[in-house]
Structure formats: C-alpha cells, structure tokens
Amino acid sequence: MSAISREDLVHLAQLAHIEMSDAELDKMTGELGAIVNAIASVSEVASSDVPATSHPIPLTNVLREDVVGETLSIDEVLLNAPDSDSDRFKVPAILDGE
C-alpha cells in the first residue's frame, strides 16, 4: 500500500492550484509514495543513540588573526571623492527630513 493516496495527491494539487491530468496523478502518486516509503525506511533505521549529523566529518573555520595593516589617511581616502564635508563623504540625501 502506498503512503500517499491518489485522493491525497488530488487534495494537495488543489491546495497548490496545480492542474494535473489523470496520467500525471497516477505517475506522481507512485513517485511520491516511493519517496515517503524511502524516508520511512530510513527513519526505522535511525536510533536515539546515534546523533543526527549534517556533515560526515567535523567542520572547522579557517580564520587568521586580525592584524592591523597599512591604512590610508583621511586625506588619501577623500582624495578622489566627488564631494566631502570635513572628514566625511558627502552624498545626496535619500530620505526626507534632516
């Protein structure tokens, strides 16, 4: 017996506003039933003493130490700016108000 009935699939197709022909319904019922059965068989094998994993091997982040490098002065930063005000870039306002 399939875990997904044809009536279940018709109902799901209606909820999703998907039109399906009789042939498509027959084919999809079998395919979805096979998927549900496969998931059920995996669930039977899984036991509570085996932790769930998303990766077969542990993952570690490869990060370097933060090191302050050479930086630009304010004058160098603003050198090619189209417009500036004191030590800041000046840009057109995009919001109403101040």
N, CA, C and O of each residue as an XYZ file, in Angstrom:
392
protein
N       0.836     -1.188      0.000
C       0.000      0.000      0.000
C       0.880      1.251      0.000
O       1.856      1.327      0.747
N       0.542      2.211     -0.821
C       1.304      3.444     -0.926
C       0.970      4.371      0.246
O      -0.170      4.422      0.707
N       1.969      5.093      0.712
C       1.762      6.025      1.820
C       0.995      7.260      1.362
O       0.421      7.973      2.185
N       0.980      7.515      0.069
C       0.255      8.656     -0.498
C      -0.852      8.105     -1.386
O      -0.590      7.363     -2.333
N      -2.083      8.472     -1.074
C      -3.191      8.008     -1.910
C      -3.433      9.009     -3.039
O      -2.982     10.152     -2.980
N      -4.141      8.566     -4.051
C      -4.469      9.440     -5.175
C      -5.308     10.612     -4.686
O      -5.146     11.737     -5.158
N      -6.213     10.345     -3.728
C      -7.061     11.405     -3.174
C      -6.215     12.447     -2.428
O      -6.488     13.645     -2.499
N      -5.181     11.972     -1.710
C      -4.266     12.898     -1.029
C      -3.586     13.806     -2.049
O      -3.468     15.013     -1.840
N      -3.146     13.219     -3.137
C      -2.446     13.984     -4.160
C      -3.388     14.976     -4.845
O      -2.991     16.106     -5.132
N      -4.613     14.572     -5.104
C      -5.602     15.485     -5.697
C      -5.819     16.671     -4.764
O      -5.877     17.818     -5.206
N      -5.938     16.384     -3.470
C      -6.140     17.442     -2.480
C      -4.942     18.397     -2.450
O      -5.121     19.615     -2.448
N      -3.729     17.849     -2.428
C      -2.533     18.685     -2.423
C      -2.431     19.530     -3.686
O      -2.063     20.702     -3.623
N      -2.757     18.939     -4.829
C      -2.712     19.683     -6.092
C      -3.713     20.829     -6.072
O      -3.423     21.916     -6.574
N      -4.886     20.595     -5.498
C      -5.884     21.659     -5.402
C      -5.403     22.777     -4.482
O      -5.580     23.957     -4.788
N      -4.794     22.406     -3.355
C      -4.274     23.422     -2.433
C      -3.189     24.269     -3.085
O      -3.090     25.470     -2.832
N      -2.372     23.631     -3.929
C      -1.272     24.324     -4.596
C      -1.702     24.963     -5.919
O      -0.892     25.572     -6.618
N      -2.984     24.815     -6.252
C      -3.518     25.355     -7.520
C      -2.742     24.818     -8.716
O      -2.375     25.567     -9.622
N      -2.497     23.502     -8.705
C      -1.805     22.830     -9.800
C      -2.790     21.904    -10.489
O      -3.387     21.031     -9.859
N      -2.953     22.103    -11.792
C      -3.818     21.213    -12.556
C      -3.007     20.003    -12.985
O      -1.904     20.140    -13.514
N      -3.566     18.802    -12.752
C      -2.866     17.573    -13.118
C      -3.833     16.656    -13.858
O      -4.996     16.515    -13.480
N      -3.325     16.038    -14.919
C      -4.130     15.084    -15.672
C      -4.190     13.772    -14.889
O      -3.452     13.583    -13.922
N      -5.077     12.867    -15.316
C      -5.169     11.561    -14.664
C      -3.843     10.808    -14.748
O      -3.432     10.158    -13.787
N      -3.181     10.899    -15.892
C      -1.895     10.213    -16.062
C      -0.845     10.796    -15.115
O      -0.067     10.057    -14.511
N      -0.830     12.129    -14.991
C       0.124     12.774    -14.087
C      -0.166     12.389    -12.634
O       0.756     12.149    -11.856
N      -1.442     12.332    -12.278
C      -1.815     11.943    -10.912
C      -1.367     10.519    -10.612
O      -0.824     10.250     -9.541
N      -1.593      9.604    -11.558
C      -1.187      8.209    -11.356
C       0.328      8.097    -11.192
O       0.814      7.411    -10.293
N       1.067      8.775    -12.067
C       2.527      8.715    -12.020
C       3.061      9.349    -10.735
O       3.924      8.777    -10.068
N       2.546     10.529    -10.392
C       3.033     11.249     -9.212
C       2.669     10.532     -7.920
O       3.435     10.578     -6.957
N       1.520      9.875     -7.879
C       1.132      9.116     -6.685
C       2.160      8.029     -6.409
O       2.577      7.849     -5.265
N       2.567      7.311     -7.431
C       3.574      6.268     -7.266
C       4.926      6.832     -6.859
O       5.594      6.283     -5.983
N       5.333      7.933     -7.496
C       6.634      8.527     -7.202
C       6.686      9.078     -5.781
O       7.653      8.843     -5.057
N       5.649      9.811     -5.381
C       5.625     10.356     -4.019
C       5.519      9.245     -2.981
O       6.098      9.341     -1.899
N       4.779      8.193     -3.313
C       4.678      7.056     -2.409
C       6.034      6.403     -2.193
O       6.368      6.021     -1.071
N       6.818      6.272     -3.258
C       8.153      5.690     -3.144
C       9.064      6.564     -2.284
O       9.863      6.056     -1.497
N       8.937      7.871     -2.439
C       9.752      8.798     -1.632
C       9.374      8.690     -0.159
O      10.251      8.595      0.700
N       8.087      8.702      0.138
C       7.632      8.603      1.530
C       8.055      7.270      2.139
O       8.478      7.228      3.294
N       7.947      6.191      1.385
C       8.373      4.880      1.887
C       9.875      4.843      2.149
O      10.317      4.246      3.131
N      10.663      5.475      1.280
C      12.111      5.510      1.473
C      12.462      6.283      2.739
O      13.342      5.874      3.496
N      11.785      7.381      2.965
C      12.026      8.168      4.180
C      11.623      7.365      5.409
O      12.315      7.405      6.426
N      10.527      6.646      5.330
C      10.076      5.826      6.456
C      11.087      4.730      6.761
O      11.329      4.435      7.932
N      11.687      4.115      5.739
C      12.657      3.054      5.989
C      13.923      3.609      6.634
O      14.538      2.936      7.461
N      14.319      4.821      6.270
C      15.482      5.444      6.904
C      15.153      5.773      8.358
O      15.992      5.599      9.242
N      13.949      6.243      8.603
C      13.533      6.577      9.968
C      13.526      5.342     10.861
O      13.811      5.446     12.054
N      13.210      4.188     10.312
C      13.211      2.954     11.098
C      14.624      2.582     11.536
O      14.814      2.046     12.628
N      15.612      2.862     10.695
C      16.992      2.502     10.993
C      17.600      3.459     12.011
O      18.411      3.051     12.842
N      17.217      4.710     11.949
C      17.782      5.707     12.855
C      17.404      5.371     14.289
O      16.256      5.041     14.584
N      18.385      5.459     15.168
C      18.112      5.166     16.575
C      18.492      6.365     17.427
O      19.220      7.251     16.979
N      18.003      6.388     18.640
C      18.234      7.534     19.507
C      19.676      7.635     19.991
O      20.095      8.707     20.427
N      20.450      6.547     19.929
C      21.832      6.599     20.402
C      22.805      7.119     19.340
O      23.992      7.283     19.620
N      22.316      7.378     18.129
C      23.153      7.933     17.070
C      22.741      9.381     16.858
O      21.607      9.649     16.461
N      23.653     10.322     17.119
C      23.284     11.737     16.972
C      23.082     12.099     15.498
O      23.751     11.568     14.612
N      22.150     13.010     15.265
C      21.900     13.494     13.908
C      23.096     14.330     13.461
O      23.656     15.092     14.249
N      23.478     14.188     12.213
C      24.607     14.949     11.681
C      24.228     15.582     10.351
O      23.428     15.044      9.586
N      24.818     16.723     10.102
C      24.614     17.358      8.805
C      25.828     17.159      7.912
O      25.752     17.338      6.697
N      26.975     16.780      8.535
C      28.202     16.552      7.785
C      28.880     15.287      8.312
O      28.876     15.040      9.518
N      29.453     14.497      7.429
C      30.089     13.259      7.889
C      31.376     13.495      8.671
O      31.782     12.644      9.464
N      32.021     14.640      8.458
C      33.237     14.948      9.208
C      33.054     16.304      9.884
O      32.313     17.147      9.381
N      33.716     16.522     11.009
C      33.562     17.811     11.698
C      34.074     18.968     10.843
O      35.063     18.830     10.124
N      33.402     20.090     10.928
C      33.815     21.282     10.198
C      34.513     22.241     11.150
O      34.114     22.378     12.307
N      35.541     22.893     10.670
C      36.211     23.929     11.449
C      36.402     25.140     10.557
O      36.634     25.019      9.354
N      36.300     26.309     11.170
C      36.537     27.539     10.429
C      38.036     27.785     10.331
O      38.776     27.586     11.294
N      38.461     28.212      9.175
C      39.865     28.543      8.982
C      39.941     30.065      8.980
O      39.606     30.728      7.998
N      40.390     30.590     10.108
C      40.459     32.039     10.257
C      41.885     32.448     10.571
O      42.649     31.688     11.166
N      42.222     33.628     10.171
C      43.532     34.161     10.513
C      43.355     35.181     11.635
O      42.248     35.664     11.870
N      44.414     35.496     12.305
C      44.392     36.517     13.345
C      44.170     37.883     12.693
O      44.673     38.144     11.600
N      43.420     38.745     13.366
C      43.254     40.114     12.881
C      44.546     40.878     13.105
O      45.045     40.961     14.227
N      45.078     41.430     12.036
C      46.305     42.198     12.119
C      46.058     43.533     11.435
O      45.602     43.582     10.292
N      46.359     44.608     12.138
C      46.200     45.930     11.548
C      47.293     46.119     10.515
O      48.483     46.011     10.811
N      46.867     46.398      9.315
C      47.822     46.595      8.229
C      47.961     48.063      7.901
O      47.595     48.931      8.694
N      48.481     48.324      6.753
C      48.663     49.696      6.299
C      47.296     50.309      5.997
O      46.482     49.697      5.306
N      47.047     51.491      6.501
C      45.760     52.156      6.270
C      45.986     53.496      5.588
O      47.096     54.028      5.581
N      44.927     54.024      5.021
C      45.001     55.310      4.345
C      44.684     56.429      5.329
O      43.939     56.236      6.289
N      45.254     57.586      5.080
C      44.901     58.757      5.882
C      43.565     59.300      5.385
O      43.105     58.933      4.304
N      42.948     60.169      6.171
C      41.668     60.769      5.780
C      41.832     61.514      4.452
O      40.963     61.426      3.584
N      42.923     62.235      4.289
C      43.148     62.982      3.045
C      43.246     62.036      1.845
O      42.718     62.341      0.775
N      43.916     60.890      2.012
C      44.037     59.914      0.923
C      42.684     59.289      0.591
O      42.377     59.036     -0.574
N      41.890     59.046      1.614
C      40.573     58.445      1.408
C      39.681     59.396      0.625
O      38.977     58.976     -0.292
N      39.709     60.666      0.979
C      38.813     61.650      0.354
C      39.378     62.237     -0.935
O      38.712     63.044     -1.583
N      40.581     61.854     -1.314
C      41.254     62.429     -2.472
C      40.403     62.359     -3.740
O      40.313     63.351     -4.462
N      39.780     61.223     -4.031
C      39.005     61.065     -5.266
C      37.491     61.089     -5.033
O      36.716     60.746     -5.926
N      37.079     61.492     -3.839
C      35.643     61.565     -3.553
C      35.029     62.722     -4.333
O      35.631     63.793     -4.417
N      33.837     62.525     -4.908
C      33.208     63.608     -5.660
C      32.898     64.817     -4.787
O      32.950     65.953     -5.258
N      32.572     64.577     -3.506
C      32.249     65.671     -2.597
C      32.515     65.203     -1.179
O      32.298     64.035     -0.856
N      32.981     66.101     -0.338
C      33.230     65.743      1.052
C      32.896     66.929      1.942
O      32.808     68.065      1.474
N      32.714     66.657      3.217
C      32.424     67.677      4.214
C      33.219     67.305      5.446
O      32.936     66.291      6.084
N      34.192     68.099      5.785
C      35.128     67.817      6.878
C      35.826     66.493      6.585
O      36.510     66.355      5.572
N      35.648     65.521      7.476
C      36.315     64.232      7.308
C      35.360     63.162      6.804
O      35.574     61.978      7.063
N      34.318     63.552      6.095
C      33.290     62.587      5.689
C      32.979     62.722      4.201
O      33.173     63.777      3.597
N      32.481     61.600      3.620
C      31.949     61.651      2.264
C      30.632     62.393      2.307
O      29.855     62.206      3.243
N      30.359     63.229      1.321
C      29.080     63.925      1.231
C      28.291     63.271      0.101
O      28.757     63.199     -1.036
N      27.092     62.795      0.428
C      26.254     62.105     -0.549
C      24.891     62.761     -0.577
O      24.500     63.416      0.389
N      24.150     62.594     -1.684
C      22.806     63.173     -1.748
C      21.884     62.505     -0.728
O      21.995     61.308     -0.459
N      20.983     63.291     -0.172
C      20.017     62.757      0.789
C      19.044     61.843      0.056
O      18.609     62.157     -1.053
N      18.700     60.713      0.670
C      17.751     59.783      0.051
C      16.456     59.677      0.853
O      15.491     59.061      0.400
N      16.435     60.274      2.036
C      15.242     60.250      2.867
C      14.800     61.678      3.141
O      15.625     62.591      3.148
N      13.515     61.881      3.366
C      13.019     63.202      3.737
C      13.488     63.514      5.155
O      13.737     62.613      5.956
N      13.601     64.778      5.439
C      13.992     65.175      6.794
C      15.407     65.680      6.823
O      15.925     66.187      5.828
N      16.026     65.535      7.974
C      17.381     66.066      8.185
C      18.422     65.299      7.411
O      19.607     65.622      7.483
